[in-house]
Amino acid sequence: MAILQALTNQGRVVGGHLASGSVLSGHGGLTIQHPRNPFKRHKLNAETVLEWEALSTREGVTGVMGQAAAKAALPGMIGKAVGAGLEASMKSGRTVRVSWADGKQSIIELPEKLFMVFSVLLEGQQVVTDTSAQAESSEPSRRSRA
């Protein structure tokens, strides 16, 4: 799923308010398509977002399970290559916590390009905590190994 999101430049709401919604670019900024009503969209802008912070993106159970399944299902080097591809796709992008102006919160996963747009649009609403500072400091070291 992460590969599809990166290719289509879409993010997704993984928890909280608007869970399962898609984050889309266009229409003069970023919007979240409502999970049950495709015609209803919520804007991501300075008026609707009170604050946001980058979260640490640790490799989850899904990434480990996907790699193991690929290595088991596909023989030899092909399985290892697909497993490595799954690992890279699970690590691409960023996860943010958004606090909405109405008091609700959402956890959103964004591909790298969409995160850049998000961070520029909402630069004044970013909150830097110890956790988000650690997430930011770990990103350059991960890129240098790639």
Accessible surface in RSA format (square Angstrom, percent):
REM  Atomic radii and reference values for relative SASA: ProtOr
REM  Chains: A
REM  Algorithm: Lee & Richards
REM  Probe-radius: 1.40
REM  Slices: 20
REM RES _ NUM      All-atoms   Total-Side   Main-Chain    Non-polar    All polar
REM                ABS   REL    ABS   REL    ABS   REL    ABS   REL    ABS   REL
RES MET A   1   152.32  78.9 106.51  70.5  45.81 109.1  99.56  84.6  52.77  69.9
RES ALA A   2    25.72  23.6  18.78  29.0   6.95  15.8  20.14  28.4   5.58  14.8
RES ILE A   3    88.60  50.4  86.15  64.2   2.45   5.9  88.46  63.7   0.13   0.4
RES LEU A   4   101.46  56.5  98.79  70.7   2.68   6.7 100.09  70.3   1.38   3.7
RES GLN A   5    20.33  11.4  20.15  14.7   0.18   0.4   9.11  19.4  11.22   8.5
RES ALA A   6    48.30  44.4  30.55  47.1  17.75  40.4  30.87  43.5  17.43  46.2
RES LEU A   7   142.76  79.5 110.22  78.9  32.54  81.8 112.85  79.3  29.91  80.5
RES THR A   8    67.39  47.9  43.45  44.1  23.93  57.0  49.29  66.2  18.09  27.4
RES ASN A   9    48.12  33.2  45.97  44.4   2.15   5.2  20.63  49.7  27.49  26.6
RES GLN A  10    63.37  35.4  63.37  46.3   0.00   0.0   3.42   7.3  59.95  45.5
RES GLY A  11     1.65   2.0   0.00   N/A   1.65   2.0   0.00   0.0   1.65   3.7
RES ARG A  12    87.31  36.7  87.31  44.5   0.00   0.0  16.01  21.9  71.30  43.2
RES VAL A  13     2.32   1.5   0.00   0.0   2.32   5.6   0.00   0.0   2.32   6.3
RES VAL A  14    60.76  40.0  25.62  23.2  35.14  84.7  30.99  26.9  29.77  80.8
RES GLY A  15    18.87  23.3   0.00   N/A  18.87  23.3  18.87  51.8   0.00   0.0
RES GLY A  16    56.62  69.8   0.00   N/A  56.62  69.8  33.05  90.7  23.57  52.8
RES HIS A  17    49.34  27.0  37.07  25.8  12.27  31.4  29.03  29.9  20.31  23.6
RES LEU A  18    14.42   8.0   4.33   3.1  10.09  25.4   8.33   5.8   6.09  16.4
RES ALA A  19    43.14  39.7  33.68  52.0   9.46  21.5  33.68  47.4   9.46  25.1
RES SER A  20    92.90  78.5  62.44  83.3  30.47  70.2  35.31  75.2  57.60  80.7
RES GLY A  21     1.13   1.4   0.00   N/A   1.13   1.4   0.92   2.5   0.21   0.5
RES SER A  22    35.62  30.1  34.51  46.1   1.10   2.5   2.29   4.9  33.33  46.7
RES VAL A  23     0.00   0.0   0.00   0.0   0.00   0.0   0.00   0.0   0.00   0.0
RES LEU A  24    24.04  13.4  23.59  16.9   0.45   1.1  24.04  16.9   0.00   0.0
RES SER A  25    57.29  48.4  34.96  46.7  22.33  51.4  13.97  29.7  43.32  60.7
RES GLY A  26    36.55  45.1   0.00   N/A  36.55  45.1  32.63  89.5   3.92   8.8
RES HIS A  27   144.25  78.8 100.44  69.8  43.81 112.1  78.74  81.1  65.51  76.2
RES GLY A  28    90.34 111.4   0.00   N/A  90.34 111.4  45.96 126.1  44.38  99.4
RES GLY A  29    24.13  29.8   0.00   N/A  24.13  29.8  19.51  53.5   4.62  10.4
RES LEU A  30     3.34   1.9   0.61   0.4   2.73   6.9   0.61   0.4   2.73   7.4
RES THR A  31     6.85   4.9   6.85   6.9   0.00   0.0   6.47   8.7   0.38   0.6
RES ILE A  32     0.00   0.0   0.00   0.0   0.00   0.0   0.00   0.0   0.00   0.0
RES GLN A  33    42.52  23.8  42.08  30.8   0.43   1.0   5.38  11.4  37.14  28.2
RES HIS A  34    30.85  16.9  26.65  18.5   4.20  10.8   9.70  10.0  21.15  24.6
RES PRO A  35    46.23  33.7   9.94   9.1  36.29 131.9  15.15  12.5  31.08 193.2
RES ARG A  36   196.89  82.7 165.48  84.4  31.41  74.8  76.57 104.7 120.32  72.9
RES ASN A  37    63.48  43.8  62.09  60.0   1.39   3.3  16.71  40.2  46.77  45.2
RES PRO A  38    72.39  52.8  67.21  61.3   5.18  18.8  67.79  56.0   4.60  28.6
RES PHE A  39   188.01  94.1 158.03  97.9  29.99  78.0 161.82  98.1  26.20  75.0
RES LYS A  40   103.37  50.4  97.76  60.0   5.61  13.4  53.27  47.9  50.10  53.4
RES ARG A  41    94.28  39.6  66.26  33.8  28.02  66.7  23.40  32.0  70.88  43.0
RES HIS A  42    49.84  27.2  46.30  32.2   3.54   9.1  28.75  29.6  21.09  24.5
RES LYS A  43   122.82  59.9 118.61  72.8   4.21  10.0  61.70  55.5  61.12  65.1
RES LEU A  44     2.61   1.5   0.17   0.1   2.44   6.1   0.17   0.1   2.44   6.6
RES ASN A  45    45.19  31.2  44.09  42.6   1.10   2.6  27.20  65.5  17.99  17.4
RES ALA A  46    60.05  55.2  42.40  65.4  17.66  40.2  42.52  59.9  17.53  46.4
RES GLU A  47   150.84  86.6 125.22  94.7  25.62  61.0  52.30 101.2  98.54  80.5
RES THR A  48    46.83  33.3  43.06  43.7   3.77   9.0  45.69  61.4   1.14   1.7
RES VAL A  49     2.10   1.4   0.00   0.0   2.10   5.1   0.18   0.2   1.93   5.2
RES LEU A  50   117.31  65.3 103.03  73.7  14.27  35.9 106.11  74.5  11.19  30.1
RES GLU A  51    56.38  32.4  56.38  42.7   0.00   0.0   5.17  10.0  51.21  41.8
RES TRP A  52     0.88   0.4   0.88   0.4   0.00   0.0   0.88   0.5   0.00   0.0
RES GLU A  53    17.26   9.9  17.26  13.1   0.00   0.0   0.10   0.2  17.16  14.0
RES ALA A  54     2.28   2.1   2.28   3.5   0.00   0.0   2.28   3.2   0.00   0.0
RES LEU A  55    44.81  25.0  40.61  29.1   4.20  10.6  40.61  28.5   4.20  11.3
RES SER A  56    41.79  35.3  26.00  34.7  15.80  36.4   9.27  19.7  32.52  45.6
RES THR A  57    47.34  33.7  18.87  19.1  28.46  67.8  21.00  28.2  26.34  39.8
RES ARG A  58   198.54  83.4 170.32  86.8  28.22  67.2  72.30  98.8 126.24  76.5
RES GLU A  59    75.64  43.4  39.05  29.5  36.59  87.1  21.37  41.3  54.27  44.3
RES GLY A  60    41.23  50.8   0.00   N/A  41.23  50.8  34.23  93.9   7.00  15.7
RES VAL A  61   111.56  73.4 104.00  94.2   7.56  18.2 106.97  92.9   4.59  12.4
RES THR A  62    97.29  69.2  91.76  93.0   5.53  13.2  58.65  78.8  38.64  58.4
RES GLY A  63     1.53   1.9   0.00   N/A   1.53   1.9   1.40   3.8   0.13   0.3
RES VAL A  64    87.87  57.8  85.89  77.8   1.97   4.8  87.00  75.6   0.87   2.4
RES MET A  65   124.42  64.4 118.07  78.1   6.35  15.1 104.82  89.1  19.60  26.0
RES GLY A  66    23.75  29.3   0.00   N/A  23.75  29.3  22.41  61.5   1.34   3.0
RES GLN A  67    23.28  13.0  23.28  17.0   0.00   0.0   4.88  10.4  18.40  14.0
RES ALA A  68    57.77  53.1  47.81  73.8   9.97  22.7  54.12  76.2   3.65   9.7
RES ALA A  69    61.38  56.4  51.42  79.4   9.96  22.6  59.89  84.3   1.49   3.9
RES ALA A  70    10.15   9.3   3.47   5.4   6.68  15.2   9.60  13.5   0.54   1.4
RES LYS A  71   107.92  52.6  90.45  55.5  17.47  41.6  44.04  39.6  63.87  68.0
RES ALA A  72    92.48  85.0  51.51  79.5  40.98  93.2  62.91  88.6  29.57  78.3
RES ALA A  73    81.31  74.8  46.57  71.9  34.74  79.0  57.17  80.5  24.14  63.9
RES LEU A  74    63.36  35.3  62.32  44.6   1.03   2.6  62.48  43.9   0.88   2.4
RES PRO A  75   104.95  76.5  90.42  82.4  14.54  52.8 101.58  83.9   3.38  21.0
RES GLY A  76    54.40  67.1   0.00   N/A  54.40  67.1  38.74 106.3  15.65  35.1
RES MET A  77   148.89  77.1 142.40  94.2   6.49  15.5 123.65 105.1  25.23  33.4
RES ILE A  78   110.21  62.7 107.43  80.0   2.78   6.7 110.13  79.3   0.07   0.2
RES GLY A  79     0.39   0.5   0.00   N/A   0.39   0.5   0.39   1.1   0.00   0.0
RES LYS A  80   125.16  61.1 121.25  74.4   3.90   9.3  70.09  63.1  55.07  58.7
RES ALA A  81    66.09  60.8  49.08  75.7  17.01  38.7  57.69  81.2   8.40  22.2
RES VAL A  82    61.86  40.7  55.24  50.0   6.62  15.9  61.09  53.1   0.77   2.1
RES GLY A  83     0.16   0.2   0.00   N/A   0.16   0.2   0.16   0.4   0.00   0.0
RES ALA A  84    57.00  52.4  49.54  76.4   7.46  17.0  52.57  74.0   4.44  11.7
RES GLY A  85    35.91  44.3   0.00   N/A  35.91  44.3  32.12  88.1   3.79   8.5
RES LEU A  86    53.63  29.9  52.76  37.7   0.87   2.2  52.76  37.1   0.87   2.3
RES GLU A  87    57.91  33.2  57.91  43.8   0.00   0.0   7.90  15.3  50.01  40.8
RES ALA A  88    64.44  59.3  52.52  81.0  11.92  27.1  59.26  83.5   5.18  13.7
RES SER A  89    13.13  11.1   7.52  10.0   5.61  12.9  10.72  22.8   2.40   3.4
RES MET A  90    77.74  40.3  50.25  33.3  27.49  65.5  38.00  32.3  39.74  52.6
RES LYS A  91    69.54  33.9  65.39  40.1   4.14   9.9  33.98  30.6  35.56  37.9
RES SER A  92    58.73  49.6  38.85  51.8  19.88  45.8  38.35  81.7  20.39  28.6
RES GLY A  93     4.62   5.7   0.00   N/A   4.62   5.7   2.74   7.5   1.87   4.2
RES ARG A  94    22.34   9.4  19.20   9.8   3.14   7.5   6.76   9.2  15.58   9.4
RES THR A  95    23.37  16.6  22.97  23.3   0.40   1.0  12.67  17.0  10.69  16.2
RES VAL A  96     0.00   0.0   0.00   0.0   0.00   0.0   0.00   0.0   0.00   0.0
RES ARG A  97    36.28  15.2  36.28  18.5   0.00   0.0  22.25  30.4  14.03   8.5
RES VAL A  98     0.00   0.0   0.00   0.0   0.00   0.0   0.00   0.0   0.00   0.0
RES SER A  99    10.35   8.7  10.35  13.8   0.00   0.0   8.82  18.8   1.53   2.1
RES TRP A 100    13.80   5.5  13.41   6.5   0.39   0.9  13.41   7.2   0.39   0.6
RES ALA A 101    64.18  59.0  34.42  53.1  29.77  67.7  35.14  49.5  29.04  76.9
RES ASP A 102    98.54  69.0  59.99  59.7  38.54  91.1  49.32 116.1  49.21  49.1
RES GLY A 103    65.08  80.3   0.00   N/A  65.08  80.3  37.26 102.3  27.82  62.3
RES LYS A 104   102.08  49.8  95.46  58.6   6.63  15.8  61.54  55.4  40.54  43.2
RES GLN A 105    92.56  51.8  84.41  61.7   8.15  19.4  23.02  49.0  69.53  52.7
RES SER A 106     0.66   0.6   0.00   0.0   0.66   1.5   0.66   1.4   0.00   0.0
RES ILE A 107    52.23  29.7  52.23  38.9   0.00   0.0  52.23  37.6   0.00   0.0
RES ILE A 108     0.17   0.1   0.17   0.1   0.00   0.0   0.17   0.1   0.00   0.0
RES GLU A 109    55.35  31.8  55.02  41.6   0.32   0.8  13.38  25.9  41.97  34.3
RES LEU A 110     3.77   2.1   0.12   0.1   3.65   9.2   2.15   1.5   1.62   4.3
RES PRO A 111    14.63  10.7   8.15   7.4   6.48  23.6  13.64  11.3   0.99   6.1
RES GLU A 112    57.98  33.3  54.61  41.3   3.38   8.0  48.96  94.7   9.03   7.4
RES LYS A 113   157.86  77.0 151.42  92.9   6.44  15.3  97.37  87.6  60.49  64.4
RES LEU A 114     0.21   0.1   0.21   0.2   0.00   0.0   0.21   0.1   0.00   0.0
RES PHE A 115    10.55   5.3  10.55   6.5   0.00   0.0  10.55   6.4   0.00   0.0
RES MET A 116   104.53  54.1 104.16  68.9   0.37   0.9  92.39  78.5  12.14  16.1
RES VAL A 117    65.30  43.0  61.43  55.6   3.87   9.3  65.09  56.6   0.21   0.6
RES PHE A 118     0.13   0.1   0.13   0.1   0.00   0.0   0.13   0.1   0.00   0.0
RES SER A 119    23.57  19.9  20.40  27.2   3.17   7.3  13.88  29.6   9.69  13.6
RES VAL A 120   107.92  71.0  95.37  86.3  12.55  30.2  97.07  84.3  10.85  29.4
RES LEU A 121    83.34  46.4  60.23  43.1  23.11  58.1  63.25  44.4  20.09  54.1
RES LEU A 122     0.00   0.0   0.00   0.0   0.00   0.0   0.00   0.0   0.00   0.0
RES GLU A 123   127.54  73.2 117.15  88.6  10.39  24.7  36.16  69.9  91.38  74.6
RES GLY A 124    76.03  93.8   0.00   N/A  76.03  93.8  38.04 104.4  37.99  85.1
RES GLN A 125    39.53  22.1  34.34  25.1   5.19  12.3   8.26  17.6  31.27  23.7
RES GLN A 126    64.05  35.8  41.63  30.4  22.43  53.4   3.55   7.5  60.51  45.9
RES VAL A 127    44.59  29.3  41.09  37.2   3.50   8.4  44.59  38.7   0.00   0.0
RES VAL A 128   105.85  69.7  76.14  68.9  29.71  71.6  76.14  66.2  29.71  80.6
RES THR A 129    53.54  38.1  44.43  45.0   9.11  21.7  52.15  70.0   1.40   2.1
RES ASP A 130   120.54  84.4 114.23 113.7   6.31  14.9  31.26  73.6  89.29  89.0
RES THR A 131    69.82  49.7  68.59  69.5   1.24   2.9  34.83  46.8  34.99  52.9
RES SER A 132     1.63   1.4   1.48   2.0   0.15   0.4   1.63   3.5   0.00   0.0
RES ALA A 133    46.08  42.4  38.46  59.4   7.61  17.3  42.29  59.6   3.79  10.0
RES GLN A 134   122.19  68.3 117.89  86.2   4.30  10.2  39.83  84.8  82.35  62.5
RES ALA A 135     6.00   5.5   3.94   6.1   2.06   4.7   5.98   8.4   0.02   0.1
RES GLU A 136    67.82  38.9  63.36  47.9   4.46  10.6  33.71  65.2  34.11  27.9
RES SER A 137    80.58  68.1  57.93  77.3  22.66  52.2  50.47 107.5  30.11  42.2
RES SER A 138    57.97  49.0  51.72  69.0   6.25  14.4  43.17  91.9  14.81  20.7
RES GLU A 139     9.56   5.5   9.16   6.9   0.40   0.9   3.62   7.0   5.94   4.8
RES PRO A 140    77.02  56.1  70.45  64.2   6.56  23.9  72.81  60.1   4.21  26.2
RES SER A 141    56.96  48.1  49.89  66.6   7.07  16.3  45.68  97.3  11.28  15.8
RES ARG A 142    60.20  25.3  57.47  29.3   2.73   6.5  31.58  43.2  28.62  17.3
RES ARG A 143   119.02  50.0 105.21  53.6  13.81  32.9  59.47  81.3  59.55  36.1
RES SER A 144    93.74  79.2  54.80  73.1  38.93  89.7  53.19 113.3  40.54  56.8
RES ARG A 145   189.11  79.4 153.53  78.3  35.58  84.7  77.41 105.8 111.70  67.7
RES ALA A 146   121.75 111.9  52.52  81.1  69.23 157.5  89.45 126.0  32.30  85.6
END  Absolute sums over single chains surface
CHAIN  1 A     8757.7       6858.6       1899.1       5411.3       3346.4
END  Absolute sums over all chains
TOTAL          8757.7       6858.6       1899.1       5411.3       3346.4
